[in-house]
Amino acid sequence: RSMFPHNDYVLTETQRLQRAEMMQAAANDRLANAFLPRRVSLVDRGLCCAGRLMVRLGRQLERRGNPSPAAA
């Protein structure tokens, strides 16, 4: 047991204020992302490029008549 009795008003107001602060921070983040989108990292860019390359090479193999191992 606590030395002091719980004050429901203080607890609910604290929760309400914390929630309002978090909602405001989320709204600010959304607004910032709308005007200044985050930069794509080098790893993301590399993975995207590698995926496109694999798809392109796979299509070339299919055109040559070599079936892909996934089709088997």
PQR file of N, CA, C, O and H, with PARSE charges and radii, in Angstrom:
ATOM      1  N   ARG A   1       0.830  -1.197   0.000 -0.4000 1.5000
ATOM      2  CA  ARG A   1       0.000   0.000   0.000 -0.0000 2.0000
ATOM      3  C   ARG A   1       0.863   1.245   0.000  0.5500 1.7000
ATOM      4  O   ARG A   1       1.954   1.284   0.570 -0.5500 1.4000
ATOM      5  N   SER A   2       0.349   2.228  -0.640 -0.4000 1.5000
ATOM      6  CA  SER A   2       1.046   3.495  -0.735 -0.0000 2.0000
ATOM      7  C   SER A   2       0.769   4.333   0.512  0.5500 1.7000
ATOM      8  O   SER A   2      -0.237   4.153   1.198 -0.5500 1.4000
ATOM      9  H   SER A   2      -0.537   2.197  -1.103  0.4000 1.0000
ATOM     10  N   MET A   3       1.683   5.245   0.777 -0.4000 1.5000
ATOM     11  CA  MET A   3       1.507   6.151   1.900 -0.0000 2.0000
ATOM     12  C   MET A   3       0.357   7.118   1.650  0.5500 1.7000
ATOM     13  O   MET A   3      -0.356   7.509   2.574 -0.5500 1.4000
ATOM     14  H   MET A   3       2.500   5.392   0.220  0.4000 1.0000
ATOM     15  N   PHE A   4       0.190   7.494   0.394 -0.4000 1.5000
ATOM     16  CA  PHE A   4      -0.844   8.447   0.035 -0.0000 2.0000
ATOM     17  C   PHE A   4      -1.945   7.742  -0.734  0.5500 1.7000
ATOM     18  O   PHE A   4      -1.666   6.855  -1.542 -0.5500 1.4000
ATOM     19  H   PHE A   4       0.770   7.177  -0.357  0.4000 1.0000
ATOM     20  N   PRO A   5      -3.182   8.120  -0.496 -0.5600 1.5000
ATOM     21  CA  PRO A   5      -4.267   7.509  -1.270  0.2800 2.0000
ATOM     22  C   PRO A   5      -4.198   8.003  -2.725  0.5500 1.7000
ATOM     23  O   PRO A   5      -3.776   9.128  -2.993 -0.5500 1.4000
ATOM     24  N   HIS A   6      -4.618   7.146  -3.640 -0.4000 1.5000
ATOM     25  CA  HIS A   6      -4.619   7.526  -5.046 -0.0000 2.0000
ATOM     26  C   HIS A   6      -5.643   8.617  -5.280  0.5500 1.7000
ATOM     27  O   HIS A   6      -6.768   8.559  -4.783 -0.5500 1.4000
ATOM     28  H   HIS A   6      -4.961   6.232  -3.422  0.4000 1.0000
ATOM     29  N   ASN A   7      -5.238   9.593  -6.030 -0.4000 1.5000
ATOM     30  CA  ASN A   7      -6.152  10.659  -6.412 -0.0000 2.0000
ATOM     31  C   ASN A   7      -6.548  10.402  -7.858  0.5500 1.7000
ATOM     32  O   ASN A   7      -5.753  10.618  -8.772 -0.5500 1.4000
ATOM     33  H   ASN A   7      -4.324   9.640  -6.434  0.4000 1.0000
ATOM     34  N   ASP A   8      -7.772   9.941  -8.064 -0.4000 1.5000
ATOM     35  CA  ASP A   8      -8.228   9.574  -9.401 -0.0000 2.0000
ATOM     36  C   ASP A   8      -8.165  10.746 -10.370  0.5500 1.7000
ATOM     37  O   ASP A   8      -7.844  10.565 -11.545 -0.5500 1.4000
ATOM     38  H   ASP A   8      -8.418   9.765  -7.321  0.4000 1.0000
ATOM     39  N   TYR A   9      -8.464  11.926  -9.892 -0.4000 1.5000
ATOM     40  CA  TYR A   9      -8.435  13.087 -10.770 -0.0000 2.0000
ATOM     41  C   TYR A   9      -7.025  13.327 -11.299  0.5500 1.7000
ATOM     42  O   TYR A   9      -6.846  13.581 -12.490 -0.5500 1.4000
ATOM     43  H   TYR A   9      -8.724  12.073  -8.938  0.4000 1.0000
ATOM     44  N   VAL A  10      -6.037  13.251 -10.436 -0.4000 1.5000
ATOM     45  CA  VAL A  10      -4.653  13.473 -10.855 -0.0000 2.0000
ATOM     46  C   VAL A  10      -4.227  12.392 -11.839  0.5500 1.7000
ATOM     47  O   VAL A  10      -3.578  12.689 -12.842 -0.5500 1.4000
ATOM     48  H   VAL A  10      -6.182  13.045  -9.468  0.4000 1.0000
ATOM     49  N   LEU A  11      -4.584  11.147 -11.563 -0.4000 1.5000
ATOM     50  CA  LEU A  11      -4.218  10.056 -12.468 -0.0000 2.0000
ATOM     51  C   LEU A  11      -4.860  10.220 -13.839  0.5500 1.7000
ATOM     52  O   LEU A  11      -4.184  10.082 -14.858 -0.5500 1.4000
ATOM     53  H   LEU A  11      -5.111  10.906 -10.748  0.4000 1.0000
ATOM     54  N   THR A  12      -6.151  10.514 -13.875 -0.4000 1.5000
ATOM     55  CA  THR A  12      -6.824  10.638 -15.170 -0.0000 2.0000
ATOM     56  C   THR A  12      -6.342  11.873 -15.922  0.5500 1.7000
ATOM     57  O   THR A  12      -6.204  11.826 -17.145 -0.5500 1.4000
ATOM     58  H   THR A  12      -6.700  10.627 -13.046  0.4000 1.0000
ATOM     59  N   GLU A  13      -6.086  12.962 -15.232 -0.4000 1.5000
ATOM     60  CA  GLU A  13      -5.575  14.162 -15.914 -0.0000 2.0000
ATOM     61  C   GLU A  13      -4.166  13.922 -16.461  0.5500 1.7000
ATOM     62  O   GLU A  13      -3.834  14.369 -17.559 -0.5500 1.4000
ATOM     63  H   GLU A  13      -6.198  13.000 -14.239  0.4000 1.0000
ATOM     64  N   THR A  14      -3.343  13.212 -15.686 -0.4000 1.5000
ATOM     65  CA  THR A  14      -1.987  12.897 -16.157 -0.0000 2.0000
ATOM     66  C   THR A  14      -2.063  12.041 -17.415  0.5500 1.7000
ATOM     67  O   THR A  14      -1.349  12.294 -18.386 -0.5500 1.4000
ATOM     68  H   THR A  14      -3.613  12.849 -14.794  0.4000 1.0000
ATOM     69  N   GLN A  15      -2.925  11.031 -17.399 -0.4000 1.5000
ATOM     70  CA  GLN A  15      -3.090  10.176 -18.576 -0.0000 2.0000
ATOM     71  C   GLN A  15      -3.611  10.973 -19.765  0.5500 1.7000
ATOM     72  O   GLN A  15      -3.152  10.781 -20.891 -0.5500 1.4000
ATOM     73  H   GLN A  15      -3.504  10.825 -16.610  0.4000 1.0000
ATOM     74  N   ARG A  16      -4.566  11.865 -19.522 -0.4000 1.5000
ATOM     75  CA  ARG A  16      -5.135  12.665 -20.599 -0.0000 2.0000
ATOM     76  C   ARG A  16      -4.074  13.580 -21.211  0.5500 1.7000
ATOM     77  O   ARG A  16      -3.992  13.704 -22.433 -0.5500 1.4000
ATOM     78  H   ARG A  16      -4.939  12.021 -18.607  0.4000 1.0000
ATOM     79  N   LEU A  17      -3.268  14.216 -20.372 -0.4000 1.5000
ATOM     80  CA  LEU A  17      -2.214  15.104 -20.868 -0.0000 2.0000
ATOM     81  C   LEU A  17      -1.151  14.336 -21.650  0.5500 1.7000
ATOM     82  O   LEU A  17      -0.699  14.791 -22.700 -0.5500 1.4000
ATOM     83  H   LEU A  17      -3.334  14.115 -19.380  0.4000 1.0000
ATOM     84  N   GLN A  18      -0.751  13.165 -21.134 -0.4000 1.5000
ATOM     85  CA  GLN A  18       0.238  12.354 -21.843 -0.0000 2.0000
ATOM     86  C   GLN A  18      -0.294  11.905 -23.200  0.5500 1.7000
ATOM     87  O   GLN A  18       0.429  11.917 -24.197 -0.5500 1.4000
ATOM     88  H   GLN A  18      -1.119  12.795 -20.281  0.4000 1.0000
ATOM     89  N   ARG A  19      -1.564  11.509 -23.228 -0.4000 1.5000
ATOM     90  CA  ARG A  19      -2.173  11.083 -24.491 -0.0000 2.0000
ATOM     91  C   ARG A  19      -2.243  12.257 -25.466  0.5500 1.7000
ATOM     92  O   ARG A  19      -1.957  12.093 -26.651 -0.5500 1.4000
ATOM     93  H   ARG A  19      -2.151  11.498 -22.418  0.4000 1.0000
ATOM     94  N   ALA A  20      -2.616  13.420 -24.984 -0.4000 1.5000
ATOM     95  CA  ALA A  20      -2.696  14.594 -25.853 -0.0000 2.0000
ATOM     96  C   ALA A  20      -1.311  14.941 -26.415  0.5500 1.7000
ATOM     97  O   ALA A  20      -1.192  15.301 -27.586 -0.5500 1.4000
ATOM     98  H   ALA A  20      -2.848  13.553 -24.021  0.4000 1.0000
ATOM     99  N   GLU A  21      -0.278  14.837 -25.594 -0.4000 1.5000
ATOM    100  CA  GLU A  21       1.086  15.113 -26.066 -0.0000 2.0000
ATOM    101  C   GLU A  21       1.504  14.116 -27.143  0.5500 1.7000
ATOM    102  O   GLU A  21       2.094  14.497 -28.153 -0.5500 1.4000
ATOM    103  H   GLU A  21      -0.375  14.545 -24.643  0.4000 1.0000
ATOM    104  N   MET A  22       1.194  12.833 -26.924 -0.4000 1.5000
ATOM    105  CA  MET A  22       1.551  11.813 -27.918 -0.0000 2.0000
ATOM    106  C   MET A  22       0.787  12.022 -29.219  0.5500 1.7000
ATOM    107  O   MET A  22       1.354  11.867 -30.300 -0.5500 1.4000
ATOM    108  H   MET A  22       0.714  12.523 -26.103  0.4000 1.0000
ATOM    109  N   MET A  23      -0.495  12.373 -29.126 -0.4000 1.5000
ATOM    110  CA  MET A  23      -1.295  12.621 -30.330 -0.0000 2.0000
ATOM    111  C   MET A  23      -0.751  13.831 -31.090  0.5500 1.7000
ATOM    112  O   MET A  23      -0.706  13.822 -32.320 -0.5500 1.4000
ATOM    113  H   MET A  23      -0.955  12.499 -28.247  0.4000 1.0000
ATOM    114  N   GLN A  24      -0.341  14.865 -30.365 -0.4000 1.5000
ATOM    115  CA  GLN A  24       0.221  16.049 -31.014 -0.0000 2.0000
ATOM    116  C   GLN A  24       1.541  15.724 -31.702  0.5500 1.7000
ATOM    117  O   GLN A  24       1.798  16.186 -32.814 -0.5500 1.4000
ATOM    118  H   GLN A  24      -0.377  14.872 -29.366  0.4000 1.0000
ATOM    119  N   ALA A  25       2.377  14.929 -31.038 -0.4000 1.5000
ATOM    120  CA  ALA A  25       3.657  14.534 -31.635 -0.0000 2.0000
ATOM    121  C   ALA A  25       3.418  13.707 -32.901  0.5500 1.7000
ATOM    122  O   ALA A  25       4.121  13.890 -33.895 -0.5500 1.4000
ATOM    123  H   ALA A  25       2.169  14.554 -30.135  0.4000 1.0000
ATOM    124  N   ALA A  26       2.442  12.807 -32.878 -0.4000 1.5000
ATOM    125  CA  ALA A  26       2.133  11.996 -34.054 -0.0000 2.0000
ATOM    126  C   ALA A  26       1.615  12.875 -35.189  0.5500 1.7000
ATOM    127  O   ALA A  26       1.979  12.674 -36.348 -0.5500 1.4000
ATOM    128  H   ALA A  26       1.870  12.659 -32.070  0.4000 1.0000
ATOM    129  N   ALA A  27       0.771  13.843 -34.861 -0.4000 1.5000
ATOM    130  CA  ALA A  27       0.253  14.754 -35.885 -0.0000 2.0000
ATOM    131  C   ALA A  27       1.389  15.573 -36.498  0.5500 1.7000
ATOM    132  O   ALA A  27       1.416  15.786 -37.710 -0.5500 1.4000
ATOM    133  H   ALA A  27       0.475  14.007 -33.920  0.4000 1.0000
ATOM    134  N   ASN A  28       2.314  16.027 -35.678 -0.4000 1.5000
ATOM    135  CA  ASN A  28       3.459  16.786 -36.179 -0.0000 2.0000
ATOM    136  C   ASN A  28       4.328  15.929 -37.091  0.5500 1.7000
ATOM    137  O   ASN A  28       4.815  16.408 -38.116 -0.5500 1.4000
ATOM    138  H   ASN A  28       2.292  15.854 -34.693  0.4000 1.0000
ATOM    139  N   ASP A  29       4.525  14.667 -36.724 -0.4000 1.5000
ATOM    140  CA  ASP A  29       5.310  13.751 -37.568 -0.0000 2.0000
ATOM    141  C   ASP A  29       4.641  13.540 -38.916  0.5500 1.7000
ATOM    142  O   ASP A  29       5.305  13.557 -39.953 -0.5500 1.4000
ATOM    143  H   ASP A  29       4.129  14.278 -35.892  0.4000 1.0000
ATOM    144  N   ARG A  30       3.316  13.340 -38.905 -0.4000 1.5000
ATOM    145  CA  ARG A  30       2.595  13.157 -40.165 -0.0000 2.0000
ATOM    146  C   ARG A  30       2.708  14.399 -41.050  0.5500 1.7000
ATOM    147  O   ARG A  30       2.896  14.298 -42.262 -0.5500 1.4000
ATOM    148  H   ARG A  30       2.777  13.326 -38.063  0.4000 1.0000
ATOM    149  N   LEU A  31       2.591  15.557 -40.431 -0.4000 1.5000
ATOM    150  CA  LEU A  31       2.689  16.800 -41.184 -0.0000 2.0000
ATOM    151  C   LEU A  31       4.088  16.976 -41.772  0.5500 1.7000
ATOM    152  O   LEU A  31       4.237  17.379 -42.925 -0.5500 1.4000
ATOM    153  H   LEU A  31       2.438  15.639 -39.446  0.4000 1.0000
ATOM    154  N   ALA A  32       5.103  16.674 -40.979 -0.4000 1.5000
ATOM    155  CA  ALA A  32       6.486  16.789 -41.459 -0.0000 2.0000
ATOM    156  C   ALA A  32       6.739  15.816 -42.607  0.5500 1.7000
ATOM    157  O   ALA A  32       7.408  16.169 -43.578 -0.5500 1.4000
ATOM    158  H   ALA A  32       4.982  16.346 -40.042  0.4000 1.0000
ATOM    159  N   ASN A  33       6.216  14.603 -42.509 -0.4000 1.5000
ATOM    160  CA  ASN A  33       6.405  13.607 -43.572 -0.0000 2.0000
ATOM    161  C   ASN A  33       5.671  13.998 -44.847  0.5500 1.7000
ATOM    162  O   ASN A  33       6.094  13.637 -45.945 -0.5500 1.4000
ATOM    163  H   ASN A  33       5.672  14.316 -41.720  0.4000 1.0000
ATOM    164  N   ALA A  34       4.569  14.737 -44.705 -0.4000 1.5000
ATOM    165  CA  ALA A  34       3.825  15.153 -45.890 -0.0000 2.0000
ATOM    166  C   ALA A  34       4.628  16.168 -46.702  0.5500 1.7000
ATOM    167  O   ALA A  34       4.580  16.150 -47.932 -0.5500 1.4000
ATOM    168  H   ALA A  34       4.225  15.030 -43.813  0.4000 1.0000
ATOM    169  N   PHE A  35       5.357  17.040 -46.035 -0.4000 1.5000
ATOM    170  CA  PHE A  35       6.102  18.075 -46.743 -0.0000 2.0000
ATOM    171  C   PHE A  35       7.559  17.692 -46.994  0.5500 1.7000
ATOM    172  O   PHE A  35       8.133  18.059 -48.019 -0.5500 1.4000
ATOM    173  H   PHE A  35       5.397  17.054 -45.035  0.4000 1.0000
ATOM    174  N   LEU A  36       8.148  16.960 -46.066 -0.4000 1.5000
ATOM    175  CA  LEU A  36       9.545  16.543 -46.204 -0.0000 2.0000
ATOM    176  C   LEU A  36       9.632  15.041 -46.007  0.5500 1.7000
ATOM    177  O   LEU A  36       9.950  14.584 -44.909 -0.5500 1.4000
ATOM    178  H   LEU A  36       7.682  16.662 -45.234  0.4000 1.0000
ATOM    179  N   PRO A  37       9.355  14.257 -47.055 -0.5600 1.5000
ATOM    180  CA  PRO A  37       9.405  12.798 -46.873  0.2800 2.0000
ATOM    181  C   PRO A  37      10.805  12.343 -46.468  0.5500 1.7000
ATOM    182  O   PRO A  37      11.807  12.942 -46.857 -0.5500 1.4000
ATOM    183  N   ARG A  38      10.848  11.292 -45.696 -0.4000 1.5000
ATOM    184  CA  ARG A  38      12.135  10.762 -45.228 -0.0000 2.0000
ATOM    185  C   ARG A  38      12.946  10.252 -46.408  0.5500 1.7000
ATOM    186  O   ARG A  38      12.401   9.726 -47.378 -0.5500 1.4000
ATOM    187  H   ARG A  38      10.034  10.805 -45.380  0.4000 1.0000
ATOM    188  N   ARG A  39      14.242  10.418 -46.306 -0.4000 1.5000
ATOM    189  CA  ARG A  39      15.125   9.943 -47.378 -0.0000 2.0000
ATOM    190  C   ARG A  39      15.231   8.423 -47.315  0.5500 1.7000
ATOM    191  O   ARG A  39      15.295   7.832 -46.237 -0.5500 1.4000
ATOM    192  H   ARG A  39      14.684  10.845 -45.517  0.4000 1.0000
ATOM    193  N   VAL A  40      15.249   7.813 -48.478 -0.4000 1.5000
ATOM    194  CA  VAL A  40      15.378   6.362 -48.562 -0.0000 2.0000
ATOM    195  C   VAL A  40      16.834   6.006 -48.279  0.5500 1.7000
ATOM    196  O   VAL A  40      17.755   6.616 -48.822 -0.5500 1.4000
ATOM    197  H   VAL A  40      15.197   8.293 -49.354  0.4000 1.0000
ATOM    198  N   SER A  41      17.022   5.016 -47.425 -0.4000 1.5000
ATOM    199  CA  SER A  41      18.385   4.634 -47.064 -0.0000 2.0000
ATOM    200  C   SER A  41      19.073   3.916 -48.223  0.5500 1.7000
ATOM    201  O   SER A  41      18.424   3.412 -49.140 -0.5500 1.4000
ATOM    202  H   SER A  41      16.274   4.520 -46.984  0.4000 1.0000
ATOM    203  N   LEU A  42      20.369   3.885 -48.156 -0.4000 1.5000
ATOM    204  CA  LEU A  42      21.172   3.242 -49.199 -0.0000 2.0000
ATOM    205  C   LEU A  42      20.877   1.740 -49.260  0.5500 1.7000
ATOM    206  O   LEU A  42      20.862   1.159 -50.345 -0.5500 1.4000
ATOM    207  H   LEU A  42      20.896   4.295 -47.411  0.4000 1.0000
ATOM    208  N   VAL A  43      20.646   1.117 -48.117 -0.4000 1.5000
ATOM    209  CA  VAL A  43      20.336  -0.326 -48.083 -0.0000 2.0000
ATOM    210  C   VAL A  43      19.003  -0.587 -48.789  0.5500 1.7000
ATOM    211  O   VAL A  43      18.891  -1.514 -49.590 -0.5500 1.4000
ATOM    212  H   VAL A  43      20.659   1.589 -47.236  0.4000 1.0000
ATOM    213  N   ASP A  44      17.990   0.240 -48.484 -0.4000 1.5000
ATOM    214  CA  ASP A  44      16.692   0.067 -49.138 -0.0000 2.0000
ATOM    215  C   ASP A  44      16.813   0.231 -50.651  0.5500 1.7000
ATOM    216  O   ASP A  44      16.231  -0.533 -51.420 -0.5500 1.4000
ATOM    217  H   ASP A  44      18.081   0.993 -47.833  0.4000 1.0000
ATOM    218  N   ARG A  45      17.567   1.226 -51.055 -0.4000 1.5000
ATOM    219  CA  ARG A  45      17.753   1.479 -52.488 -0.0000 2.0000
ATOM    220  C   ARG A  45      18.461   0.299 -53.159  0.5500 1.7000
ATOM    221  O   ARG A  45      18.092  -0.107 -54.261 -0.5500 1.4000
ATOM    222  H   ARG A  45      18.040   1.847 -50.430  0.4000 1.0000
ATOM    223  N   GLY A  46      19.479  -0.246 -52.489 -0.4000 1.5000
ATOM    224  CA  GLY A  46      20.212  -1.387 -53.033 -0.0000 2.0000
ATOM    225  C   GLY A  46      19.355  -2.631 -53.135  0.5500 1.7000
ATOM    226  O   GLY A  46      19.425  -3.351 -54.131 -0.5500 1.4000
ATOM    227  H   GLY A  46      19.779   0.084 -51.594  0.4000 1.0000
ATOM    228  N   LEU A  47      18.541  -2.896 -52.112 -0.4000 1.5000
ATOM    229  CA  LEU A  47      17.659  -4.065 -52.154 -0.0000 2.0000
ATOM    230  C   LEU A  47      16.624  -3.937 -53.269  0.5500 1.7000
ATOM    231  O   LEU A  47      16.311  -4.907 -53.959 -0.5500 1.4000
ATOM    232  H   LEU A  47      18.484  -2.311 -51.303  0.4000 1.0000
ATOM    233  N   CYS A  48      16.106  -2.741 -53.431 -0.4000 1.5000
ATOM    234  CA  CYS A  48      15.127  -2.512 -54.496 -0.0000 2.0000
ATOM    235  C   CYS A  48      15.756  -2.759 -55.863  0.5500 1.7000
ATOM    236  O   CYS A  48      15.156  -3.402 -56.724 -0.5500 1.4000
ATOM    237  H   CYS A  48      16.359  -1.953 -52.870  0.4000 1.0000
ATOM    238  N   CYS A  49      16.951  -2.253 -56.052 -0.4000 1.5000
ATOM    239  CA  CYS A  49      17.661  -2.421 -57.324 -0.0000 2.0000
ATOM    240  C   CYS A  49      17.965  -3.905 -57.574  0.5500 1.7000
ATOM    241  O   CYS A  49      17.802  -4.393 -58.693 -0.5500 1.4000
ATOM    242  H   CYS A  49      17.439  -1.731 -55.352  0.4000 1.0000
ATOM    243  N   ALA A  50      18.402  -4.614 -56.540 -0.4000 1.5000
ATOM    244  CA  ALA A  50      18.709  -6.041 -56.680 -0.0000 2.0000
ATOM    245  C   ALA A  50      17.449  -6.822 -57.037  0.5500 1.7000
ATOM    246  O   ALA A  50      17.502  -7.730 -57.867 -0.5500 1.4000
ATOM    247  H   ALA A  50      18.535  -4.217 -55.632  0.4000 1.0000
ATOM    248  N   GLY A  51      16.324  -6.484 -56.426 -0.4000 1.5000
ATOM    249  CA  GLY A  51      15.069  -7.166 -56.748 -0.0000 2.0000
ATOM    250  C   GLY A  51      14.647  -6.948 -58.183  0.5500 1.7000
ATOM    251  O   GLY A  51      14.229  -7.886 -58.861 -0.5500 1.4000
ATOM    252  H   GLY A  51      16.281  -5.746 -55.752  0.4000 1.0000
ATOM    253  N   ARG A  52      14.755  -5.698 -58.658 -0.4000 1.5000
ATOM    254  CA  ARG A  52      14.404  -5.410 -60.050 -0.0000 2.0000
ATOM    255  C   ARG A  52      15.313  -6.164 -61.012  0.5500 1.7000
ATOM    256  O   ARG A  52      14.857  -6.688 -62.028 -0.5500 1.4000
ATOM    257  H   ARG A  52      15.094  -4.936 -58.107  0.4000 1.0000
ATOM    258  N   LEU A  53      16.605  -6.214 -60.684 -0.4000 1.5000
ATOM    259  CA  LEU A  53      17.563  -6.926 -61.530 -0.0000 2.0000
ATOM    260  C   LEU A  53      17.217  -8.410 -61.602  0.5500 1.7000
ATOM    261  O   LEU A  53      17.263  -9.004 -62.679 -0.5500 1.4000
ATOM    262  H   LEU A  53      16.975  -5.788 -59.858  0.4000 1.0000
ATOM    263  N   MET A  54      16.874  -9.010 -60.468 -0.4000 1.5000
ATOM    264  CA  MET A  54      16.529 -10.434 -60.452 -0.0000 2.0000
ATOM    265  C   MET A  54      15.287 -10.702 -61.299  0.5500 1.7000
ATOM    266  O   MET A  54      15.233 -11.689 -62.033 -0.5500 1.4000
ATOM    267  H   MET A  54      16.838  -8.527 -59.593  0.4000 1.0000
ATOM    268  N   VAL A  55      14.295  -9.828 -61.198 -0.4000 1.5000
ATOM    269  CA  VAL A  55      13.078 -10.011 -61.994 -0.0000 2.0000
ATOM    270  C   VAL A  55      13.396  -9.892 -63.479  0.5500 1.7000
ATOM    271  O   VAL A  55      12.927 -10.695 -64.286 -0.5500 1.4000
ATOM    272  H   VAL A  55      14.338  -9.027 -60.601  0.4000 1.0000
ATOM    273  N   ARG A  56      14.199  -8.883 -63.838 -0.4000 1.5000
ATOM    274  CA  ARG A  56      14.549  -8.683 -65.243 -0.0000 2.0000
ATOM    275  C   ARG A  56      15.320  -9.881 -65.800  0.5500 1.7000
ATOM    276  O   ARG A  56      15.044 -10.340 -66.908 -0.5500 1.4000
ATOM    277  H   ARG A  56      14.580  -8.231 -63.183  0.4000 1.0000
ATOM    278  N   LEU A  57      16.290 -10.389 -65.025 -0.4000 1.5000
ATOM    279  CA  LEU A  57      17.061 -11.549 -65.480 -0.0000 2.0000
ATOM    280  C   LEU A  57      16.186 -12.793 -65.575  0.5500 1.7000
ATOM    281  O   LEU A  57      16.358 -13.609 -66.482 -0.5500 1.4000
ATOM    282  H   LEU A  57      16.515 -10.016 -64.125  0.4000 1.0000
ATOM    283  N   GLY A  58      15.248 -12.941 -64.641 -0.4000 1.5000
ATOM    284  CA  GLY A  58      14.329 -14.069 -64.698 -0.0000 2.0000
ATOM    285  C   GLY A  58      13.462 -14.034 -65.938  0.5500 1.7000
ATOM    286  O   GLY A  58      13.219 -15.068 -66.560 -0.5500 1.4000
ATOM    287  H   GLY A  58      15.109 -12.278 -63.904  0.4000 1.0000
ATOM    288  N   ARG A  59      12.995 -12.852 -66.301 -0.4000 1.5000
ATOM    289  CA  ARG A  59      12.187 -12.724 -67.525 -0.0000 2.0000
ATOM    290  C   ARG A  59      13.006 -13.031 -68.772  0.5500 1.7000
ATOM    291  O   ARG A  59      12.508 -13.644 -69.716 -0.5500 1.4000
ATOM    292  H   ARG A  59      13.193 -12.012 -65.796  0.4000 1.0000
ATOM    293  N   GLN A  60      14.266 -12.601 -68.769 -0.4000 1.5000
ATOM    294  CA  GLN A  60      15.133 -12.915 -69.911 -0.0000 2.0000
ATOM    295  C   GLN A  60      15.328 -14.418 -70.046  0.5500 1.7000
ATOM    296  O   GLN A  60      15.305 -14.949 -71.157 -0.5500 1.4000
ATOM    297  H   GLN A  60      14.670 -12.103 -68.002  0.4000 1.0000
ATOM    298  N   LEU A  61      15.520 -15.110 -68.925 -0.4000 1.5000
ATOM    299  CA  LEU A  61      15.676 -16.570 -68.976 -0.0000 2.0000
ATOM    300  C   LEU A  61      14.418 -17.238 -69.502  0.5500 1.7000
ATOM    301  O   LEU A  61      14.500 -18.189 -70.279 -0.5500 1.4000
ATOM    302  H   LEU A  61      15.539 -14.679 -68.023  0.4000 1.0000
ATOM    303  N   GLU A  62      13.261 -16.755 -69.089 -0.4000 1.5000
ATOM    304  CA  GLU A  62      12.012 -17.341 -69.569 -0.0000 2.0000
ATOM    305  C   GLU A  62      11.854 -17.135 -71.071  0.5500 1.7000
ATOM    306  O   GLU A  62      11.364 -18.022 -71.770 -0.5500 1.4000
ATOM    307  H   GLU A  62      13.194 -15.982 -68.457  0.4000 1.0000
ATOM    308  N   ARG A  63      12.263 -15.973 -71.569 -0.4000 1.5000
ATOM    309  CA  ARG A  63      12.153 -15.713 -73.008 -0.0000 2.0000
ATOM    310  C   ARG A  63      13.074 -16.632 -73.810  0.5500 1.7000
ATOM    311  O   ARG A  63      12.766 -16.995 -74.944 -0.5500 1.4000
ATOM    312  H   ARG A  63      12.661 -15.253 -71.001  0.4000 1.0000
ATOM    313  N   ARG A  64      14.199 -17.001 -73.214 -0.4000 1.5000
ATOM    314  CA  ARG A  64      15.132 -17.906 -73.903 -0.0000 2.0000
ATOM    315  C   ARG A  64      14.618 -19.338 -73.925  0.5500 1.7000
ATOM    316  O   ARG A  64      15.114 -20.164 -74.691 -0.5500 1.4000
ATOM    317  H   ARG A  64      14.449 -16.706 -72.292  0.4000 1.0000
ATOM    318  N   GLY A  65      13.643 -19.635 -73.102 -0.4000 1.5000
ATOM    319  CA  GLY A  65      13.107 -20.980 -73.066 -0.0000 2.0000
ATOM    320  C   GLY A  65      13.599 -21.786 -71.883  0.5500 1.7000
ATOM    321  O   GLY A  65      13.227 -22.950 -71.731 -0.5500 1.4000
ATOM    322  H   GLY A  65      13.239 -18.964 -72.479  0.4000 1.0000
ATOM    323  N   ASN A  66      14.429 -21.189 -71.041 -0.4000 1.5000
ATOM    324  CA  ASN A  66      14.886 -21.894 -69.838 -0.0000 2.0000
ATOM    325  C   ASN A  66      13.850 -21.656 -68.740  0.5500 1.7000
ATOM    326  O   ASN A  66      13.722 -20.534 -68.250 -0.5500 1.4000
ATOM    327  H   ASN A  66      14.730 -20.243 -71.164  0.4000 1.0000
ATOM    328  N   PRO A  67      13.116 -22.686 -68.351 -0.5600 1.5000
ATOM    329  CA  PRO A  67      12.099 -22.481 -67.315  0.2800 2.0000
ATOM    330  C   PRO A  67      12.759 -22.161 -65.976  0.5500 1.7000
ATOM    331  O   PRO A  67      13.834 -22.666 -65.651 -0.5500 1.4000
ATOM    332  N   SER A  68      12.099 -21.330 -65.232 -0.4000 1.5000
ATOM    333  CA  SER A  68      12.640 -20.971 -63.926 -0.0000 2.0000
ATOM    334  C   SER A  68      12.460 -22.133 -62.961  0.5500 1.7000
ATOM    335  O   SER A  68      11.498 -22.890 -63.092 -0.5500 1.4000
ATOM    336  H   SER A  68      11.226 -20.920 -65.496  0.4000 1.0000
ATOM    337  N   PRO A  69      13.362 -22.297 -61.993 -0.5600 1.5000
ATOM    338  CA  PRO A  69      13.229 -23.397 -61.021  0.2800 2.0000
ATOM    339  C   PRO A  69      11.945 -23.280 -60.207  0.5500 1.7000
ATOM    340  O   PRO A  69      11.421 -24.290 -59.737 -0.5500 1.4000
ATOM    341  N   ALA A  70      11.434 -22.073 -60.033 -0.4000 1.5000
ATOM    342  CA  ALA A  70      10.210 -21.902 -59.243 -0.0000 2.0000
ATOM    343  C   ALA A  70       8.995 -22.449 -59.983  0.5500 1.7000
ATOM    344  O   ALA A  70       8.013 -22.840 -59.353 -0.5500 1.4000
ATOM    345  H   ALA A  70      11.860 -21.252 -60.414  0.4000 1.0000
ATOM    346  N   ALA A  71       9.050 -22.480 -61.312 -0.4000 1.5000
ATOM    347  CA  ALA A  71       7.910 -22.964 -62.103 -0.0000 2.0000
ATOM    348  C   ALA A  71       7.816 -24.486 -62.087  0.5500 1.7000
ATOM    349  O   ALA A  71       6.776 -25.040 -62.442 -0.5500 1.4000
ATOM    350  H   ALA A  71       9.847 -22.163 -61.825  0.4000 1.0000
ATOM    351  N   ALA A  72       8.874 -25.164 -61.684 -0.4000 1.5000
ATOM    352  CA  ALA A  72       8.895 -26.632 -61.700 -0.0000 2.0000
ATOM    353  C   ALA A  72       8.100 -27.232 -60.568  0.5500 1.7000
ATOM    354  O   ALA A  72       8.024 -28.455 -60.448 -0.5500 1.4000
ATOM    355  H   ALA A  72       9.719 -24.714 -61.395  0.4000 1.0000
TER
END
